[in-house]
């Protein structure tokens, strides 16, 4: 029974991360991948997180996932756990993204999008700006960050904690039509 529940959770998670049907604006242009080096974070962090995904195309409603995120100058490591079972492990060294995934995690789940969102939320604004293609802008304030192109907000990030990796963070992806809420605290 536990395996069936985990499989249903994974299916719901994919509904939150798969590419939705395109809307008239923007016309199919993807968000840029950042691919920033772990050292560009400028700090080492170890976080325990509760993630809640809400996607407009998921009739089952928001899905939650526990995660452990560690970043040091050499590597980013992220482990995703559903119902106490590890379903995903990502490792990023600045040039190669390695993943271990549960066989129940469908192929359309894209780990590169997870890396992009983590970096957009946590990496310093100057590092993110330097990685953006021409035409993209990043506005950054104490409690809010926005990724825009041609005057349109594509992603909005709101922070309740200080430093930004502690407390509650909410990422709204207007382009891919999902919201991610992250509750973080220092891992023990």
PETA-V700311 format. One record per run of one state. SS is the DSSP state (2 for helix, 1 for strand, 0 for the rest). FROM is the first residue (numbers start at 1). LEN is the number of residues. If there is no record, write none. Layout:
SS/FROM/LEN
SS/FROM/LEN
This chain:
0/1/1
2/2/16
0/18/20
2/38/4
0/42/3
1/45/11
0/56/7
1/63/9
0/72/4
1/76/7
0/83/2
1/85/8
0/93/4
1/97/5
0/102/9
2/111/12
0/123/2
2/125/7
0/132/4
1/136/5
0/141/3
1/144/6
0/150/2
1/152/8
0/160/7
1/167/7
0/174/4
1/178/9
0/187/2
